[in-house]
Amino acid sequence: MLTGTKEVVQLFDFDSLVPITAFTSGAEDCEYKISHTKGFSALELQTGKLRKVGKHTDIYAVGAILFYLVFGTIPTALD
């Protein structure tokens, strides 16, 4: 799925593309649901705290993948 340079990390999220404003607008209930993979998604997603979702949640996913590649195990909250 990657083309061109290999120095750029590209994330593809086919099932939960949601505008970030949907979570930061201050609404009590969000009409969107986000699926995630436990261990590879940020703790905000795993615990359902969708108001804390942001660009940093994608960075967590990249770190979790690198952790898995280096240590061979899925990261936990303590890691």
WOUR-V269824 format. One record per pair of residues at least 12 apart in sequence whose ideal C-beta (glycine too) atoms are under 7 Angstrom apart, sorted by the first residue. I is the first residue (numbers start at 1). J is the second residue. D is the distance in whole Angstrom. If there is no record, write none. Layout:
BEGIN
i=I j=J d=D
i=I j=J d=D
END
This chain:
BEGIN
i=9 j=62 d=6
i=11 j=58 d=6
i=11 j=61 d=7
i=15 j=35 d=6
i=16 j=34 d=4
i=16 j=35 d=5
i=18 j=32 d=5
i=18 j=34 d=6
i=20 j=54 d=7
i=23 j=50 d=5
i=23 j=51 d=6
i=23 j=53 d=5
i=30 j=50 d=6
i=34 j=50 d=7
i=39 j=64 d=7
i=39 j=74 d=4
i=39 j=75 d=6
i=40 j=61 d=6
i=40 j=64 d=5
i=40 j=65 d=7
i=41 j=61 d=6
i=42 j=57 d=4
i=42 j=60 d=4
i=43 j=77 d=6
i=44 j=57 d=6
i=45 j=57 d=6
i=67 j=79 d=7
END
